[in-house]
Amino acid sequence: MEIDTEGCTAVFHINEPGDTTRQTYIGIFKVKCILDPIDFMEADKLYRQLLGDIRPEAAHEHTANVAFALSQLKYRIIDPSPFWENKRLGGGHLKDNNIIISVLNMAMEAEQKYRDVMKKEAEERQRVLTERIKSKMIEKEPEVAQEKDKENQELVELDEENGANLEKE
């Protein structure tokens, strides 16, 4: 799996037999690692539509899982493998539900890997910044320094007031 942190995308390969047809699905998918809020809401809306308006909570667990997978993948997949394409709903025509779930699992794995990479990069930037501040290579932003000075001044004033009160007693 290849993660592009700049574009927030991932590319992965699938080579897996279907549980029902025993057909082997081979292909490459390009997916969004993270859904933006609108895509997230649209995926949720589609999920509820797929389950139906009449007591969606009564849907079979397998049905709910496939509906979730298809709704997520509709908004995550940027460039599907040809076997996935369908006019109605990508992947919705496949008789092998394990393939649908596998593609979702790989897309979710891409999201987790992206989050891990971004977290490591942020931690490294923070470490370097902290190191530079400590070694006086760079100074804190003036606003931050002023806020700290203000907080320290308020603490000194409170200590002086408390000290004056203690002396009176």
matplotlib code that plots the C-alpha trace (Angstrom):
import matplotlib.pyplot as plt

x = [0.0, 1.3, 0.2, 0.4, 0.3, 0.3, -2.8, -4.3, -4.7, -3.6, -3.2, -3.6, -3.9, -6.4, -5.9, -8.5, -11.0, -14.7, -16.4, -19.5, -18.4, -14.8, -13.8, -10.5, -10.7, -7.4, -7.2, -5.8, -7.8, -7.0, -8.8, -9.2, -7.5, -9.8, -13.4, -14.2, -17.3, -19.6, -18.5, -18.8, -22.4, -23.2, -21.9, -23.9, -27.0, -26.5, -26.0, -29.4, -31.0, -29.6, -30.9, -34.4, -36.8, -38.8, -37.0, -33.4, -32.3, -34.0, -31.7, -29.6, -26.1, -24.6, -26.9, -25.8, -22.1, -22.4, -24.5, -21.9, -19.0, -20.7, -21.7, -18.2, -16.5, -18.8, -17.2, -13.7, -12.8, -11.2, -10.1, -11.6, -10.5, -12.7, -14.4, -15.8, -17.5, -21.3, -23.8, -26.0, -23.5, -19.8, -19.3, -23.1, -23.4, -20.7, -22.0, -18.9, -19.5, -16.1, -14.5, -16.6, -15.6, -11.9, -11.8, -13.4, -10.8, -8.0, -9.4, -9.7, -6.2, -5.1, -6.8, -5.1, -1.7, -2.2, -3.2, -0.1, 2.2, 0.7, 1.0, 4.7, 5.4, 3.6, 5.5, 8.8, 8.0, 7.1, 10.3, 12.5, 10.7, 11.0, 14.7, 15.3, 13.5, 15.5, 18.8, 17.7, 18.0, 14.5, 12.4, 8.9, 6.3, 5.9, 2.2, 3.1, 5.9, 3.7, 1.0, 3.5, 4.8, 1.3, 0.5, 3.7, 3.0, -0.5, 0.9, 3.4, 0.6, -1.4, 1.6, 2.2, -1.5, -1.5, 1.8, 0.4, -2.7, -0.6, 1.5, -1.6, -2.8]
y = [0.0, 3.4, 6.5, 10.0, 12.3, 15.4, 14.3, 12.4, 9.4, 5.7, 3.1, -0.6, -3.8, -6.6, -10.2, -12.3, -15.1, -14.4, -16.6, -17.2, -17.3, -18.4, -15.8, -14.1, -10.4, -8.6, -4.8, -1.5, 1.0, 4.7, 5.9, 9.0, 8.4, 10.7, 11.7, 15.4, 16.3, 16.5, 13.2, 11.6, 12.9, 11.8, 8.3, 8.1, 9.3, 6.6, 4.0, 4.8, 4.8, 1.4, 0.0, 1.4, 3.7, 1.0, -0.1, 0.0, -1.2, -4.5, -5.1, -8.3, -7.7, -8.8, -6.4, -3.6, -4.4, -4.5, -1.3, 0.4, -0.8, 0.3, 3.7, 4.4, 3.2, 5.3, 8.3, 6.9, 5.4, 7.9, 5.4, 1.9, -1.3, -2.1, -5.0, -2.6, -0.2, -0.2, 2.4, 2.1, 1.8, 0.7, -2.8, -3.2, -5.7, -8.1, -11.4, -11.9, -9.8, -10.7, -8.6, -5.6, -6.0, -6.6, -3.3, -1.5, -3.0, -1.9, 1.6, 1.8, 0.5, 3.3, 5.8, 4.4, 4.4, 8.0, 9.0, 7.2, 8.9, 12.3, 11.8, 10.8, 13.8, 16.2, 14.7, 15.1, 18.7, 19.3, 17.7, 19.8, 22.9, 22.3, 21.5, 24.7, 26.8, 25.2, 25.8, 29.4, 28.8, 30.3, 32.3, 31.6, 33.6, 37.1, 36.4, 33.2, 34.9, 37.8, 35.5, 33.6, 36.9, 38.1, 34.8, 35.0, 38.6, 37.7, 34.8, 37.2, 39.7, 36.9, 35.7, 39.2, 39.6, 36.3, 37.2, 40.5, 38.7, 36.2, 39.0, 40.7, 37.6]
z = [0.0, -1.0, 1.1, -0.4, 2.6, 0.3, -1.5, 1.4, -0.8, -0.9, -3.6, -2.9, -4.8, -4.4, -5.5, -3.7, -4.6, -4.0, -1.4, -3.6, -7.2, -6.5, -9.2, -8.4, -8.2, -9.2, -9.4, -8.1, -6.1, -5.3, -2.3, -0.1, 3.2, 5.1, 4.2, 4.5, 6.6, 3.6, 2.2, 5.7, 6.0, 2.4, 3.2, 6.4, 4.4, 1.8, 4.5, 6.0, 2.6, 1.8, 5.0, 4.3, 6.1, 7.8, 11.0, 9.7, 13.2, 12.3, 9.3, 9.4, 10.7, 7.4, 5.5, 7.7, 7.2, 3.4, 3.4, 5.5, 3.3, 0.0, 1.4, 2.7, -0.5, -2.7, -1.2, -0.5, -3.9, -6.3, -9.0, -8.9, -10.5, -13.5, -11.8, -9.2, -11.6, -11.8, -13.0, -9.9, -7.1, -7.4, -6.0, -5.4, -8.3, -6.8, -5.6, -3.4, -0.3, 1.0, -1.8, -0.8, 2.8, 1.8, -0.2, 2.8, 5.1, 2.9, 2.6, 6.4, 6.8, 4.5, 6.8, 9.9, 8.2, 7.0, 10.6, 12.0, 9.4, 10.2, 13.9, 13.6, 11.4, 13.9, 16.8, 15.0, 14.1, 17.7, 18.9, 16.6, 17.5, 21.2, 20.8, 18.9, 21.5, 24.3, 22.5, 21.8, 18.0, 17.8, 20.2, 21.3, 19.5, 21.1, 21.9, 23.8, 25.7, 26.6, 27.8, 30.0, 31.4, 32.1, 33.9, 35.9, 36.9, 38.1, 40.1, 41.7, 42.6, 44.1, 46.1, 47.3, 48.3, 50.1, 51.8, 53.0, 54.3, 56.1, 57.7, 59.1, 60.9]

ax = plt.figure().add_subplot(projection="3d")
ax.plot(x, y, z, "-o")
ax.set_aspect("equal")
plt.show()
